[in-house]
Amino acid sequence: MINLTFIRHTSVDVPPGVCYGQTDVPLAPSFPEEALIVKDGLAGIHFDEIYCSPLSRCVRLAEYCGFTTPKFDKRLMEMNFGEWEMMRYDKITDPRLQEWYADFMNVAPTGGESSIQQRHRLECFLSELKERNYTPGAKIAVFTHGGIMIHAMAMLSGITYEEAFCRQPGYGAILHLSL
């Protein structure tokens, strides 16, 4: 068994209603206060390995928490919203938007990826962790995004996606799961 600790980045400096997925957006001015809470929440845990999305909002949090040399993995990035990146949802005129609202798990934003494709990235990452033969009880930290954490909850906790979306971890959330 591998003990996984998923850590979501802190609040971003993006107006509400803007689709920002894989865009490397800035962190909110509240970063120092939020990051300190995360750091305190991780205090006393010795991790055998640290993984991190390469987006700066995750990198900065990992560094703030004292993890200056994590292993970067693009599979831990947020969903790619393609042509919709940095657009307000209420300003997206792409007819595909309604299809996506109706079936976001399987329909990809124009030029982006579907939620199932994001899940597949996480599945590949987790499969590789299993193959690495960590010692039983190994502790792995994963600095990542809300979408990845929702998939992790559904895959590793046995809850439905509906439940996972209702329990979406907030900014700076720490989630402990086992693989």
C-alpha positions as MATLAB code, in Angstrom:
seq = 'MINLTFIRHTSVDVPPGVCYGQTDVPLAPSFPEEALIVKDGLAGIHFDEIYCSPLSRCVRLAEYCGFTTPKFDKRLMEMNFGEWEMMRYDKITDPRLQEWYADFMNVAPTGGESSIQQRHRLECFLSELKERNYTPGAKIAVFTHGGIMIHAMAMLSGITYEEAFCRQPGYGAILHLSL';
ca = [
       0.000    0.000    0.000;
       1.176    3.521   -0.845;
      -0.091    6.469    1.192;
      -0.838    9.371   -1.123;
      -1.279   12.948    0.036;
      -2.814   15.139   -2.651;
      -2.358   18.867   -2.080;
      -4.325   21.403   -4.103;
      -2.727   24.723   -4.961;
      -3.925   27.835   -3.144;
      -6.339   30.459   -4.517;
      -5.623   31.964   -7.911;
      -5.836   35.581   -9.022;
      -8.458   34.941  -11.700;
     -11.939   36.468  -11.769;
     -14.785   34.073  -10.910;
     -16.324   32.396  -13.956;
     -13.109   32.332  -15.989;
     -12.003   28.999  -17.442;
      -8.286   28.659  -16.666;
      -7.346   24.938  -16.661;
      -3.759   24.607  -17.895;
      -3.070   28.322  -18.243;
      -0.270   29.249  -15.857;
      -2.247   31.827  -13.873;
      -0.930   33.895  -10.936;
      -1.734   33.140   -7.331;
      -4.003   35.356   -5.257;
      -2.422   37.948   -2.932;
      -3.545   35.717   -0.036;
      -0.910   33.120   -1.027;
       1.362   33.585    2.036;
      -1.502   33.090    4.497;
      -3.020   30.153    2.608;
       0.353   28.495    2.010;
       1.229   28.705    5.700;
      -1.945   26.781    6.557;
      -0.963   24.068    4.030;
       2.610   23.956    5.348;
       1.313   23.560    8.902;
      -1.039   20.797    7.708;
       1.921   18.872    6.281;
       4.242   19.472    9.249;
       5.632   16.304   10.751;
       4.929   14.123    7.722;
       8.016   12.608    6.125;
       7.407   11.951    2.439;
       9.387    9.335    0.536;
       8.728   11.120   -2.764;
       7.259   14.440   -3.862;
       5.491   14.907   -7.209;
       4.223   18.181   -8.591;
       2.308   19.607  -11.515;
       4.702   21.864  -13.455;
       2.250   24.791  -13.322;
       3.628   27.591  -11.144;
       0.643   27.626   -8.774;
       1.618   24.120   -7.626;
       5.383   24.661   -7.828;
       5.234   27.760   -5.612;
       3.201   25.933   -2.973;
       5.550   22.930   -2.967;
       8.533   25.263   -2.591;
       6.845   27.237    0.187;
       6.225   23.965    2.035;
       9.947   23.170    1.809;
       9.919   20.797   -1.154;
      12.309   22.521   -3.541;
      13.135   19.540   -5.772;
       9.881   17.708   -6.517;
       9.519   15.448   -9.524;
       7.486   17.379  -12.086;
       4.866   15.432  -13.984;
       2.603   16.948  -16.655;
       0.013   14.231  -16.010;
      -0.795   16.023  -12.741;
      -1.870   19.200  -14.543;
      -5.406   20.535  -14.544;
      -7.705   19.752  -17.458;
      -6.829   21.340  -20.793;
      -9.730   23.580  -21.827;
      -8.213   24.286  -25.252;
      -9.720   27.304  -26.986;
     -11.792   28.123  -23.912;
      -8.763   28.847  -21.705;
      -9.027   32.279  -20.044;
     -12.510   32.925  -21.398;
     -15.492   33.613  -19.168;
     -17.861   30.665  -19.378;
     -20.762   33.046  -20.075;
     -18.838   34.512  -23.041;
     -17.943   31.213  -24.726;
     -19.932   31.079  -27.997;
     -18.600   27.702  -29.121;
     -21.655   25.446  -29.776;
     -19.659   22.595  -28.247;
     -20.091   24.228  -24.832;
     -23.638   22.879  -24.492;
     -22.452   19.385  -25.456;
     -19.728   19.684  -22.814;
     -22.211   20.808  -20.157;
     -24.371   17.795  -21.009;
     -21.480   15.284  -20.919;
     -18.255   16.863  -19.621;
     -16.843   13.457  -18.755;
     -16.686   12.418  -22.412;
     -16.882   15.628  -24.443;
     -13.725   17.710  -24.780;
     -13.706   21.495  -25.065;
     -12.640   22.549  -28.562;
      -8.902   21.932  -28.773;
      -8.795   20.557  -25.213;
      -9.360   17.304  -23.395;
     -12.331   15.595  -21.781;
     -12.521   14.739  -18.117;
     -12.045   11.055  -19.022;
      -8.793   11.960  -20.794;
      -7.634   13.754  -17.647;
      -8.571   10.684  -15.603;
      -6.526    8.534  -17.956;
      -3.475   10.730  -17.262;
      -3.931   10.133  -13.535;
      -4.446    6.394  -14.067;
      -1.127    6.210  -15.942;
       0.626    8.146  -13.183;
      -0.793    5.872  -10.461;
       0.083    2.735  -12.444;
       3.686    3.887  -12.630;
       3.726    4.484   -8.872;
       2.567    0.889   -8.331;
       5.326   -0.409  -10.610;
       8.039    1.424   -8.663;
       7.795   -1.059   -5.789;
       7.842    1.450   -2.969;
       8.162   -0.087    0.462;
       4.781   -0.847    2.067;
       3.413    2.266    3.732;
       5.477    4.652    1.594;
       4.272    8.244    1.725;
       3.988   10.211   -1.511;
       3.009   13.890   -1.763;
       1.284   15.122   -4.931;
       0.947   18.891   -5.480;
      -1.831   19.215   -8.024;
      -5.216   20.659   -9.025;
      -8.897   20.234   -8.213;
      -9.708   18.128  -11.290;
      -6.991   15.599  -10.522;
      -8.139   15.431   -6.898;
     -11.735   14.729   -7.961;
     -10.543   11.824  -10.112;
      -8.346   10.547   -7.274;
     -11.305   10.605   -4.888;
     -13.523    8.714   -7.324;
     -10.836    6.192   -8.213;
      -9.337    5.549   -4.786;
     -12.175    6.202   -2.338;
     -14.873    4.231   -4.113;
     -17.253    7.187   -4.252;
     -19.204    8.207   -7.323;
     -18.210   11.146   -9.461;
     -21.350   12.940   -8.322;
     -20.169   12.593   -4.710;
     -16.615   13.588   -5.658;
     -17.801   16.766   -7.395;
     -19.955   17.633   -4.366;
     -16.870   17.200   -2.160;
     -14.430   18.999   -4.453;
     -11.437   19.955   -2.343;
     -11.025   23.699   -1.931;
      -7.885   25.698   -2.586;
      -5.084   24.543   -0.317;
      -6.885   21.308    0.573;
      -4.928   18.268    1.734;
      -6.398   14.884    0.868;
      -5.048   11.560    2.172;
      -5.763    8.453    0.077;
      -4.249    4.997   -0.334;
      -3.141    3.172   -3.445;
];
